[in-house]
Each structure stands twice: as structure tokens, then as C-alpha cells.
Amino acid sequence: MSELSRKLERANYDVVSINYPSRRHSIDVLAADAVGRGVASCRLLHAPQISFVTHSLGGILLRYYLVDNEIAELNKVVMLGPPNQGSELVDGLLPVPGFKFFGGPTGIALGTDDAGIVASLGAVNFDLGVIAGTTNINPLARLFIPGPNDSIVSVESTKVEGMRDHIILPVTHTFMMRNNQVIDEVIHYLKTGAFIPQEAKP
């Protein structure tokens, strides 16, 4: 997220970047730790408002955290490639030997099962914009993910009830946060509450 962080700083945002061990712990532990540390760091900066830019699992951690925790300063959220409806790729790989070890307790919980963690989170009630990608460079995605996808998450899966805006860009999951168009859209959403109108794009 370093390129995105630098450009957010140039846009006059104070940036706190949070890393977390995504394969070591369950989602409840990761959400409390990662989101909790992020909020605490922003409060140390006396930030009157706190916005989030999340990538992939980060969006699910924020949604999970907000089920039982309130962030009074919460402003806007932009999620990049979030598996908001779960990941069909996880569904396909769960029976594969070794995947449960590789994916860790949180990774294997991100399936599309109606009884799973992601399905239990429900609609969002905060100001949310979602960016989905359509560049697939993963042969396994062609086997398990129906429709356009970013190599890991389908476009449809990024959507969630209650989101304010949603756009689709020709980017791949792993590196979308380094794409200049994605970064421009993130900054525009944080400033205006909407992505760049199509007629305003070159």
C-alpha cells in the first residue's frame, strides 16, 4: 500500500498504514487487532474524522469490527477488491489438500456459504465506495470464478447492500492498490463521496 499511502499524503491526508498476519489468526482476532490499532493510531493524531481504504480481506475485517464496535469519527470507506459476498475461489480450493494450511483460519472462512462469516455480516451502514477489478491472470480463477473477476474475487462478490458507489476497472487483485487510476478514484471518493463521473474521465 506504500504508493497509495504516499499519494494520499500528497493529497493532504494523514495516513496510518496497518499490517496484519492474515494467515495466522481467526477473523475476530485480526479485526480487533488491525482495525483497533488503526483507530487508536488515528486518535493519537487527534483526527476529527477517520476514513479507511482497505484491500481484499481488510474490508471484511472492518465490516466484522463494526458489528460490535462503533467508530464515532468514521467518515468514508473505499474497499479495493473486497470479497463482500465471499470468494468462489475459496469454495473451489477448500477440498484441495494443503489449502486449509495455506489459507489459514481466516482465508478458509471466506467462502460463499450462506452460513459463513461473510454472509453473516449483512448490509453496510456507512459511506462506502467499492472498486472491483476485471483483469484475470490466475488460471485457477477461470475454473472456479464465474464471470468477470480480478484473479481472486468476482466483480459480483465485491458488491454489498448499502454501498454508495461501485466501479469496475481493468486491474488485477494483487496490485490494484498501485494502479494510478485506482488511486485517483480512491482520492476522489474520499473527497467527494463518489467516484469520478464517466463524462469527466479523459
Biotite code that builds the C-alpha atoms (Angstrom):
import biotite.structure as struc

atoms = struc.array([
    struc.Atom([0.000, 0.000, 0.000], chain_id="A", res_id=1, res_name="MET", atom_name="CA", element="C"),
    struc.Atom([3.062, 2.315, 0.014], chain_id="A", res_id=2, res_name="SER", atom_name="CA", element="C"),
    struc.Atom([2.356, 4.023, -3.325], chain_id="A", res_id=3, res_name="GLU", atom_name="CA", element="C"),
    struc.Atom([-1.253, 4.682, -2.304], chain_id="A", res_id=4, res_name="LEU", atom_name="CA", element="C"),
    struc.Atom([-0.097, 5.976, 1.087], chain_id="A", res_id=5, res_name="SER", atom_name="CA", element="C"),
    struc.Atom([2.347, 8.429, -0.490], chain_id="A", res_id=6, res_name="ARG", atom_name="CA", element="C"),
    struc.Atom([-0.265, 9.847, -2.837], chain_id="A", res_id=7, res_name="LYS", atom_name="CA", element="C"),
    struc.Atom([-2.822, 10.169, -0.055], chain_id="A", res_id=8, res_name="LEU", atom_name="CA", element="C"),
    struc.Atom([-0.252, 12.141, 1.929], chain_id="A", res_id=9, res_name="GLU", atom_name="CA", element="C"),
    struc.Atom([0.302, 14.401, -1.093], chain_id="A", res_id=10, res_name="ARG", atom_name="CA", element="C"),
    struc.Atom([-3.474, 14.933, -1.111], chain_id="A", res_id=11, res_name="ALA", atom_name="CA", element="C"),
    struc.Atom([-3.128, 16.259, 2.479], chain_id="A", res_id=12, res_name="ASN", atom_name="CA", element="C"),
    struc.Atom([-4.288, 13.184, 4.370], chain_id="A", res_id=13, res_name="TYR", atom_name="CA", element="C"),
    struc.Atom([-2.553, 11.896, 7.482], chain_id="A", res_id=14, res_name="ASP", atom_name="CA", element="C"),
    struc.Atom([-2.009, 8.213, 6.704], chain_id="A", res_id=15, res_name="VAL", atom_name="CA", element="C"),
    struc.Atom([-1.762, 5.280, 9.078], chain_id="A", res_id=16, res_name="VAL", atom_name="CA", element="C"),
    struc.Atom([-0.855, 2.005, 7.347], chain_id="A", res_id=17, res_name="SER", atom_name="CA", element="C"),
    struc.Atom([-1.667, -1.194, 9.228], chain_id="A", res_id=18, res_name="ILE", atom_name="CA", element="C"),
    struc.Atom([-0.128, -4.594, 8.530], chain_id="A", res_id=19, res_name="ASN", atom_name="CA", element="C"),
    struc.Atom([-1.515, -7.822, 9.992], chain_id="A", res_id=20, res_name="TYR", atom_name="CA", element="C"),
    struc.Atom([-0.659, -11.560, 9.867], chain_id="A", res_id=21, res_name="PRO", atom_name="CA", element="C"),
    struc.Atom([-3.589, -12.653, 7.703], chain_id="A", res_id=22, res_name="SER", atom_name="CA", element="C"),
    struc.Atom([-2.764, -16.381, 7.755], chain_id="A", res_id=23, res_name="ARG", atom_name="CA", element="C"),
    struc.Atom([-2.107, -16.813, 11.455], chain_id="A", res_id=24, res_name="ARG", atom_name="CA", element="C"),
    struc.Atom([-5.304, -15.858, 13.256], chain_id="A", res_id=25, res_name="HIS", atom_name="CA", element="C"),
    struc.Atom([-9.076, -16.067, 13.019], chain_id="A", res_id=26, res_name="SER", atom_name="CA", element="C"),
    struc.Atom([-11.111, -13.159, 11.714], chain_id="A", res_id=27, res_name="ILE", atom_name="CA", element="C"),
    struc.Atom([-12.249, -11.970, 15.148], chain_id="A", res_id=28, res_name="ASP", atom_name="CA", element="C"),
    struc.Atom([-8.650, -11.692, 16.364], chain_id="A", res_id=29, res_name="VAL", atom_name="CA", element="C"),
    struc.Atom([-7.470, -9.975, 13.176], chain_id="A", res_id=30, res_name="LEU", atom_name="CA", element="C"),
    struc.Atom([-10.367, -7.499, 13.146], chain_id="A", res_id=31, res_name="ALA", atom_name="CA", element="C"),
    struc.Atom([-9.857, -6.464, 16.756], chain_id="A", res_id=32, res_name="ALA", atom_name="CA", element="C"),
    struc.Atom([-6.121, -6.132, 16.282], chain_id="A", res_id=33, res_name="ASP", atom_name="CA", element="C"),
    struc.Atom([-5.834, -4.484, 12.853], chain_id="A", res_id=34, res_name="ALA", atom_name="CA", element="C"),
    struc.Atom([-8.847, -2.175, 12.948], chain_id="A", res_id=35, res_name="VAL", atom_name="CA", element="C"),
    struc.Atom([-8.326, -1.452, 16.646], chain_id="A", res_id=36, res_name="GLY", atom_name="CA", element="C"),
    struc.Atom([-4.702, -0.434, 16.076], chain_id="A", res_id=37, res_name="ARG", atom_name="CA", element="C"),
    struc.Atom([-5.676, 1.711, 13.102], chain_id="A", res_id=38, res_name="GLY", atom_name="CA", element="C"),
    struc.Atom([-8.337, 3.597, 15.019], chain_id="A", res_id=39, res_name="VAL", atom_name="CA", element="C"),
    struc.Atom([-6.065, 4.058, 18.031], chain_id="A", res_id=40, res_name="ALA", atom_name="CA", element="C"),
    struc.Atom([-3.277, 5.433, 15.836], chain_id="A", res_id=41, res_name="SER", atom_name="CA", element="C"),
    struc.Atom([-5.640, 7.918, 14.184], chain_id="A", res_id=42, res_name="CYS", atom_name="CA", element="C"),
    struc.Atom([-6.899, 9.074, 17.563], chain_id="A", res_id=43, res_name="ARG", atom_name="CA", element="C"),
    struc.Atom([-3.329, 9.690, 18.678], chain_id="A", res_id=44, res_name="LEU", atom_name="CA", element="C"),
    struc.Atom([-3.143, 12.115, 15.740], chain_id="A", res_id=45, res_name="LEU", atom_name="CA", element="C"),
    struc.Atom([-6.333, 13.795, 17.058], chain_id="A", res_id=46, res_name="HIS", atom_name="CA", element="C"),
    struc.Atom([-8.064, 13.137, 13.747], chain_id="A", res_id=47, res_name="ALA", atom_name="CA", element="C"),
    struc.Atom([-11.591, 14.621, 13.760], chain_id="A", res_id=48, res_name="PRO", atom_name="CA", element="C"),
    struc.Atom([-12.613, 12.108, 11.078], chain_id="A", res_id=49, res_name="GLN", atom_name="CA", element="C"),
    struc.Atom([-11.308, 8.652, 10.217], chain_id="A", res_id=50, res_name="ILE", atom_name="CA", element="C"),
    struc.Atom([-11.608, 7.158, 6.732], chain_id="A", res_id=51, res_name="SER", atom_name="CA", element="C"),
    struc.Atom([-10.491, 3.697, 5.646], chain_id="A", res_id=52, res_name="PHE", atom_name="CA", element="C"),
    struc.Atom([-9.003, 2.416, 2.405], chain_id="A", res_id=53, res_name="VAL", atom_name="CA", element="C"),
    struc.Atom([-8.949, -1.376, 2.547], chain_id="A", res_id=54, res_name="THR", atom_name="CA", element="C"),
    struc.Atom([-7.692, -4.085, 0.232], chain_id="A", res_id=55, res_name="HIS", atom_name="CA", element="C"),
    struc.Atom([-9.305, -7.520, -0.035], chain_id="A", res_id=56, res_name="SER", atom_name="CA", element="C"),
    struc.Atom([-9.620, -9.084, 3.439], chain_id="A", res_id=57, res_name="LEU", atom_name="CA", element="C"),
    struc.Atom([-9.155, -5.662, 5.053], chain_id="A", res_id=58, res_name="GLY", atom_name="CA", element="C"),
    struc.Atom([-12.686, -4.697, 4.038], chain_id="A", res_id=59, res_name="GLY", atom_name="CA", element="C"),
    struc.Atom([-14.113, -7.795, 5.698], chain_id="A", res_id=60, res_name="ILE", atom_name="CA", element="C"),
    struc.Atom([-12.146, -7.086, 8.880], chain_id="A", res_id=61, res_name="LEU", atom_name="CA", element="C"),
    struc.Atom([-13.627, -3.584, 9.021], chain_id="A", res_id=62, res_name="LEU", atom_name="CA", element="C"),
    struc.Atom([-17.166, -4.874, 8.466], chain_id="A", res_id=63, res_name="ARG", atom_name="CA", element="C"),
    struc.Atom([-16.644, -7.521, 11.159], chain_id="A", res_id=64, res_name="TYR", atom_name="CA", element="C"),
    struc.Atom([-15.247, -4.974, 13.615], chain_id="A", res_id=65, res_name="TYR", atom_name="CA", element="C"),
    struc.Atom([-18.197, -2.625, 13.114], chain_id="A", res_id=66, res_name="LEU", atom_name="CA", element="C"),
    struc.Atom([-20.730, -5.303, 14.043], chain_id="A", res_id=67, res_name="VAL", atom_name="CA", element="C"),
    struc.Atom([-19.883, -4.876, 17.729], chain_id="A", res_id=68, res_name="ASP", atom_name="CA", element="C"),
    struc.Atom([-17.817, -1.679, 17.786], chain_id="A", res_id=69, res_name="ASN", atom_name="CA", element="C"),
    struc.Atom([-18.620, 1.929, 16.975], chain_id="A", res_id=70, res_name="GLU", atom_name="CA", element="C"),
    struc.Atom([-16.150, 4.347, 15.423], chain_id="A", res_id=71, res_name="ILE", atom_name="CA", element="C"),
    struc.Atom([-17.680, 7.729, 16.193], chain_id="A", res_id=72, res_name="ALA", atom_name="CA", element="C"),
    struc.Atom([-15.272, 9.514, 13.844], chain_id="A", res_id=73, res_name="GLU", atom_name="CA", element="C"),
    struc.Atom([-15.961, 7.172, 10.899], chain_id="A", res_id=74, res_name="LEU", atom_name="CA", element="C"),
    struc.Atom([-16.157, 9.135, 7.666], chain_id="A", res_id=75, res_name="ASN", atom_name="CA", element="C"),
    struc.Atom([-15.717, 7.394, 4.301], chain_id="A", res_id=76, res_name="LYS", atom_name="CA", element="C"),
    struc.Atom([-14.551, 3.924, 3.312], chain_id="A", res_id=77, res_name="VAL", atom_name="CA", element="C"),
    struc.Atom([-13.147, 2.715, -0.003], chain_id="A", res_id=78, res_name="VAL", atom_name="CA", element="C"),
    struc.Atom([-12.717, -1.033, -0.438], chain_id="A", res_id=79, res_name="MET", atom_name="CA", element="C"),
    struc.Atom([-10.443, -2.441, -3.150], chain_id="A", res_id=80, res_name="LEU", atom_name="CA", element="C"),
    struc.Atom([-11.374, -5.947, -4.343], chain_id="A", res_id=81, res_name="GLY", atom_name="CA", element="C"),
    struc.Atom([-13.277, -6.952, -1.193], chain_id="A", res_id=82, res_name="PRO", atom_name="CA", element="C"),
    struc.Atom([-14.866, -10.438, -1.099], chain_id="A", res_id=83, res_name="PRO", atom_name="CA", element="C"),
    struc.Atom([-18.053, -8.950, 0.314], chain_id="A", res_id=84, res_name="ASN", atom_name="CA", element="C"),
    struc.Atom([-20.089, -11.981, -0.740], chain_id="A", res_id=85, res_name="GLN", atom_name="CA", element="C"),
    struc.Atom([-17.262, -14.422, -0.130], chain_id="A", res_id=86, res_name="GLY", atom_name="CA", element="C"),
    struc.Atom([-14.847, -15.872, -2.674], chain_id="A", res_id=87, res_name="SER", atom_name="CA", element="C"),
    struc.Atom([-15.805, -18.585, -5.159], chain_id="A", res_id=88, res_name="GLU", atom_name="CA", element="C"),
    struc.Atom([-12.090, -19.342, -5.418], chain_id="A", res_id=89, res_name="LEU", atom_name="CA", element="C"),
    struc.Atom([-12.062, -20.345, -1.752], chain_id="A", res_id=90, res_name="VAL", atom_name="CA", element="C"),
    struc.Atom([-15.087, -22.571, -2.398], chain_id="A", res_id=91, res_name="ASP", atom_name="CA", element="C"),
    struc.Atom([-13.218, -24.338, -5.176], chain_id="A", res_id=92, res_name="GLY", atom_name="CA", element="C"),
    struc.Atom([-9.942, -24.746, -3.299], chain_id="A", res_id=93, res_name="LEU", atom_name="CA", element="C"),
    struc.Atom([-11.281, -25.897, 0.084], chain_id="A", res_id=94, res_name="LEU", atom_name="CA", element="C"),
    struc.Atom([-11.257, -29.596, -0.891], chain_id="A", res_id=95, res_name="PRO", atom_name="CA", element="C"),
    struc.Atom([-7.666, -29.336, -2.191], chain_id="A", res_id=96, res_name="VAL", atom_name="CA", element="C"),
    struc.Atom([-5.136, -30.923, 0.194], chain_id="A", res_id=97, res_name="PRO", atom_name="CA", element="C"),
    struc.Atom([-2.991, -28.304, 1.898], chain_id="A", res_id=98, res_name="GLY", atom_name="CA", element="C"),
    struc.Atom([-5.252, -25.330, 1.182], chain_id="A", res_id=99, res_name="PHE", atom_name="CA", element="C"),
    struc.Atom([-6.513, -25.087, 4.751], chain_id="A", res_id=100, res_name="LYS", atom_name="CA", element="C"),
    struc.Atom([-2.926, -24.791, 5.958], chain_id="A", res_id=101, res_name="PHE", atom_name="CA", element="C"),
    struc.Atom([-2.002, -22.292, 3.229], chain_id="A", res_id=102, res_name="PHE", atom_name="CA", element="C"),
    struc.Atom([-5.139, -20.165, 3.600], chain_id="A", res_id=103, res_name="GLY", atom_name="CA", element="C"),
    struc.Atom([-5.079, -20.051, 7.384], chain_id="A", res_id=104, res_name="GLY", atom_name="CA", element="C"),
    struc.Atom([-8.150, -19.855, 9.637], chain_id="A", res_id=105, res_name="PRO", atom_name="CA", element="C"),
    struc.Atom([-9.383, -16.601, 8.106], chain_id="A", res_id=106, res_name="THR", atom_name="CA", element="C"),
    struc.Atom([-8.689, -17.437, 4.471], chain_id="A", res_id=107, res_name="GLY", atom_name="CA", element="C"),
    struc.Atom([-10.692, -20.661, 4.594], chain_id="A", res_id=108, res_name="ILE", atom_name="CA", element="C"),
    struc.Atom([-13.597, -18.818, 6.230], chain_id="A", res_id=109, res_name="ALA", atom_name="CA", element="C"),
    struc.Atom([-14.084, -16.520, 3.223], chain_id="A", res_id=110, res_name="LEU", atom_name="CA", element="C"),
    struc.Atom([-16.237, -18.873, 1.170], chain_id="A", res_id=111, res_name="GLY", atom_name="CA", element="C"),
    struc.Atom([-19.683, -18.020, -0.187], chain_id="A", res_id=112, res_name="THR", atom_name="CA", element="C"),
    struc.Atom([-21.547, -20.376, 2.160], chain_id="A", res_id=113, res_name="ASP", atom_name="CA", element="C"),
    struc.Atom([-24.769, -18.786, 3.428], chain_id="A", res_id=114, res_name="ASP", atom_name="CA", element="C"),
    struc.Atom([-23.828, -19.946, 6.921], chain_id="A", res_id=115, res_name="ALA", atom_name="CA", element="C"),
    struc.Atom([-20.323, -18.478, 6.705], chain_id="A", res_id=116, res_name="GLY", atom_name="CA", element="C"),
    struc.Atom([-18.761, -15.439, 8.333], chain_id="A", res_id=117, res_name="ILE", atom_name="CA", element="C"),
    struc.Atom([-19.084, -13.104, 5.349], chain_id="A", res_id=118, res_name="VAL", atom_name="CA", element="C"),
    struc.Atom([-22.763, -13.872, 4.812], chain_id="A", res_id=119, res_name="ALA", atom_name="CA", element="C"),
    struc.Atom([-23.463, -13.120, 8.476], chain_id="A", res_id=120, res_name="SER", atom_name="CA", element="C"),
    struc.Atom([-22.229, -9.528, 8.235], chain_id="A", res_id=121, res_name="LEU", atom_name="CA", element="C"),
    struc.Atom([-25.267, -8.173, 6.401], chain_id="A", res_id=122, res_name="GLY", atom_name="CA", element="C"),
    struc.Atom([-25.654, -4.752, 4.812], chain_id="A", res_id=123, res_name="ALA", atom_name="CA", element="C"),
    struc.Atom([-23.277, -1.874, 5.486], chain_id="A", res_id=124, res_name="VAL", atom_name="CA", element="C"),
    struc.Atom([-24.492, 1.302, 7.174], chain_id="A", res_id=125, res_name="ASN", atom_name="CA", element="C"),
    struc.Atom([-21.513, 3.544, 6.468], chain_id="A", res_id=126, res_name="PHE", atom_name="CA", element="C"),
    struc.Atom([-20.401, 5.645, 3.489], chain_id="A", res_id=127, res_name="ASP", atom_name="CA", element="C"),
    struc.Atom([-18.818, 3.034, 1.200], chain_id="A", res_id=128, res_name="LEU", atom_name="CA", element="C"),
    struc.Atom([-17.373, 3.008, -2.299], chain_id="A", res_id=129, res_name="GLY", atom_name="CA", element="C"),
    struc.Atom([-16.133, -0.251, -3.835], chain_id="A", res_id=130, res_name="VAL", atom_name="CA", element="C"),
    struc.Atom([-13.606, -0.763, -6.636], chain_id="A", res_id=131, res_name="ILE", atom_name="CA", element="C"),
    struc.Atom([-13.679, -4.106, -8.448], chain_id="A", res_id=132, res_name="ALA", atom_name="CA", element="C"),
    struc.Atom([-11.138, -5.428, -10.951], chain_id="A", res_id=133, res_name="GLY", atom_name="CA", element="C"),
    struc.Atom([-11.557, -7.424, -14.168], chain_id="A", res_id=134, res_name="THR", atom_name="CA", element="C"),
    struc.Atom([-8.006, -8.490, -15.087], chain_id="A", res_id=135, res_name="THR", atom_name="CA", element="C"),
    struc.Atom([-7.615, -12.218, -14.516], chain_id="A", res_id=136, res_name="ASN", atom_name="CA", element="C"),
    struc.Atom([-4.069, -13.616, -14.535], chain_id="A", res_id=137, res_name="ILE", atom_name="CA", element="C"),
    struc.Atom([-4.890, -16.666, -12.417], chain_id="A", res_id=138, res_name="ASN", atom_name="CA", element="C"),
    struc.Atom([-5.643, -19.934, -14.305], chain_id="A", res_id=139, res_name="PRO", atom_name="CA", element="C"),
    struc.Atom([-7.476, -21.292, -11.244], chain_id="A", res_id=140, res_name="LEU", atom_name="CA", element="C"),
    struc.Atom([-9.873, -18.354, -11.325], chain_id="A", res_id=141, res_name="ALA", atom_name="CA", element="C"),
    struc.Atom([-11.032, -19.485, -14.770], chain_id="A", res_id=142, res_name="ARG", atom_name="CA", element="C"),
    struc.Atom([-12.011, -22.812, -13.241], chain_id="A", res_id=143, res_name="LEU", atom_name="CA", element="C"),
    struc.Atom([-13.806, -21.621, -10.125], chain_id="A", res_id=144, res_name="PHE", atom_name="CA", element="C"),
    struc.Atom([-14.970, -17.995, -10.532], chain_id="A", res_id=145, res_name="ILE", atom_name="CA", element="C"),
    struc.Atom([-17.974, -17.298, -12.769], chain_id="A", res_id=146, res_name="PRO", atom_name="CA", element="C"),
    struc.Atom([-17.980, -14.035, -14.697], chain_id="A", res_id=147, res_name="GLY", atom_name="CA", element="C"),
    struc.Atom([-15.533, -11.126, -14.640], chain_id="A", res_id=148, res_name="PRO", atom_name="CA", element="C"),
    struc.Atom([-13.013, -11.215, -11.805], chain_id="A", res_id=149, res_name="ASN", atom_name="CA", element="C"),
    struc.Atom([-9.687, -9.792, -10.658], chain_id="A", res_id=150, res_name="ASP", atom_name="CA", element="C"),
    struc.Atom([-7.963, -13.217, -10.365], chain_id="A", res_id=151, res_name="SER", atom_name="CA", element="C"),
    struc.Atom([-9.205, -13.742, -6.786], chain_id="A", res_id=152, res_name="ILE", atom_name="CA", element="C"),
    struc.Atom([-12.617, -12.081, -6.331], chain_id="A", res_id=153, res_name="VAL", atom_name="CA", element="C"),
    struc.Atom([-15.510, -11.825, -8.790], chain_id="A", res_id=154, res_name="SER", atom_name="CA", element="C"),
    struc.Atom([-16.989, -8.449, -9.613], chain_id="A", res_id=155, res_name="VAL", atom_name="CA", element="C"),
    struc.Atom([-20.349, -9.606, -8.246], chain_id="A", res_id=156, res_name="GLU", atom_name="CA", element="C"),
    struc.Atom([-18.782, -10.679, -4.963], chain_id="A", res_id=157, res_name="SER", atom_name="CA", element="C"),
    struc.Atom([-17.361, -7.209, -4.326], chain_id="A", res_id=158, res_name="THR", atom_name="CA", element="C"),
    struc.Atom([-20.865, -5.751, -4.076], chain_id="A", res_id=159, res_name="LYS", atom_name="CA", element="C"),
    struc.Atom([-22.690, -5.338, -0.783], chain_id="A", res_id=160, res_name="VAL", atom_name="CA", element="C"),
    struc.Atom([-26.074, -3.959, 0.158], chain_id="A", res_id=161, res_name="GLU", atom_name="CA", element="C"),
    struc.Atom([-25.835, -0.374, 1.377], chain_id="A", res_id=162, res_name="GLY", atom_name="CA", element="C"),
    struc.Atom([-22.757, 0.657, -0.607], chain_id="A", res_id=163, res_name="MET", atom_name="CA", element="C"),
    struc.Atom([-22.943, 4.143, -2.063], chain_id="A", res_id=164, res_name="ARG", atom_name="CA", element="C"),
    struc.Atom([-20.912, 3.698, -5.246], chain_id="A", res_id=165, res_name="ASP", atom_name="CA", element="C"),
    struc.Atom([-19.263, 0.872, -7.194], chain_id="A", res_id=166, res_name="HIS", atom_name="CA", element="C"),
    struc.Atom([-16.887, 0.951, -10.154], chain_id="A", res_id=167, res_name="ILE", atom_name="CA", element="C"),
    struc.Atom([-15.134, -1.665, -12.265], chain_id="A", res_id=168, res_name="ILE", atom_name="CA", element="C"),
    struc.Atom([-11.578, -1.133, -13.544], chain_id="A", res_id=169, res_name="LEU", atom_name="CA", element="C"),
    struc.Atom([-9.230, -3.301, -15.660], chain_id="A", res_id=170, res_name="PRO", atom_name="CA", element="C"),
    struc.Atom([-6.901, -4.182, -12.781], chain_id="A", res_id=171, res_name="VAL", atom_name="CA", element="C"),
    struc.Atom([-5.799, -7.354, -11.036], chain_id="A", res_id=172, res_name="THR", atom_name="CA", element="C"),
    struc.Atom([-6.387, -8.134, -7.373], chain_id="A", res_id=173, res_name="HIS", atom_name="CA", element="C"),
    struc.Atom([-2.860, -8.259, -6.008], chain_id="A", res_id=174, res_name="THR", atom_name="CA", element="C"),
    struc.Atom([-1.611, -4.986, -7.460], chain_id="A", res_id=175, res_name="PHE", atom_name="CA", element="C"),
    struc.Atom([-4.717, -2.813, -7.850], chain_id="A", res_id=176, res_name="MET", atom_name="CA", element="C"),
    struc.Atom([-3.688, -0.525, -4.998], chain_id="A", res_id=177, res_name="MET", atom_name="CA", element="C"),
    struc.Atom([-0.618, 0.511, -7.031], chain_id="A", res_id=178, res_name="ARG", atom_name="CA", element="C"),
    struc.Atom([-2.619, 1.471, -10.127], chain_id="A", res_id=179, res_name="ASN", atom_name="CA", element="C"),
    struc.Atom([-2.760, 5.226, -10.753], chain_id="A", res_id=180, res_name="ASN", atom_name="CA", element="C"),
    struc.Atom([-6.391, 5.162, -11.896], chain_id="A", res_id=181, res_name="GLN", atom_name="CA", element="C"),
    struc.Atom([-7.398, 3.264, -8.766], chain_id="A", res_id=182, res_name="VAL", atom_name="CA", element="C"),
    struc.Atom([-5.517, 5.766, -6.602], chain_id="A", res_id=183, res_name="ILE", atom_name="CA", element="C"),
    struc.Atom([-7.186, 8.708, -8.349], chain_id="A", res_id=184, res_name="ASP", atom_name="CA", element="C"),
    struc.Atom([-10.592, 7.122, -7.771], chain_id="A", res_id=185, res_name="GLU", atom_name="CA", element="C"),
    struc.Atom([-9.806, 6.499, -4.096], chain_id="A", res_id=186, res_name="VAL", atom_name="CA", element="C"),
    struc.Atom([-8.824, 10.107, -3.505], chain_id="A", res_id=187, res_name="ILE", atom_name="CA", element="C"),
    struc.Atom([-11.846, 11.419, -5.421], chain_id="A", res_id=188, res_name="HIS", atom_name="CA", element="C"),
    struc.Atom([-14.187, 9.262, -3.339], chain_id="A", res_id=189, res_name="TYR", atom_name="CA", element="C"),
    struc.Atom([-12.628, 10.340, -0.055], chain_id="A", res_id=190, res_name="LEU", atom_name="CA", element="C"),
    struc.Atom([-13.019, 13.975, -1.049], chain_id="A", res_id=191, res_name="LYS", atom_name="CA", element="C"),
    struc.Atom([-16.484, 13.859, -2.628], chain_id="A", res_id=192, res_name="THR", atom_name="CA", element="C"),
    struc.Atom([-18.276, 10.662, -1.614], chain_id="A", res_id=193, res_name="GLY", atom_name="CA", element="C"),
    struc.Atom([-18.395, 9.461, -5.233], chain_id="A", res_id=194, res_name="ALA", atom_name="CA", element="C"),
    struc.Atom([-16.082, 8.077, -7.870], chain_id="A", res_id=195, res_name="PHE", atom_name="CA", element="C"),
    struc.Atom([-15.050, 10.191, -10.868], chain_id="A", res_id=196, res_name="ILE", atom_name="CA", element="C"),
    struc.Atom([-18.047, 10.644, -13.206], chain_id="A", res_id=197, res_name="PRO", atom_name="CA", element="C"),
    struc.Atom([-17.585, 8.877, -16.529], chain_id="A", res_id=198, res_name="GLN", atom_name="CA", element="C"),
    struc.Atom([-18.046, 12.090, -18.506], chain_id="A", res_id=199, res_name="GLU", atom_name="CA", element="C"),
    struc.Atom([-15.193, 13.700, -16.566], chain_id="A", res_id=200, res_name="ALA", atom_name="CA", element="C"),
    struc.Atom([-12.687, 10.975, -17.477], chain_id="A", res_id=201, res_name="LYS", atom_name="CA", element="C"),
    struc.Atom([-10.298, 11.545, -20.408], chain_id="A", res_id=202, res_name="PRO", atom_name="CA", element="C"),
])
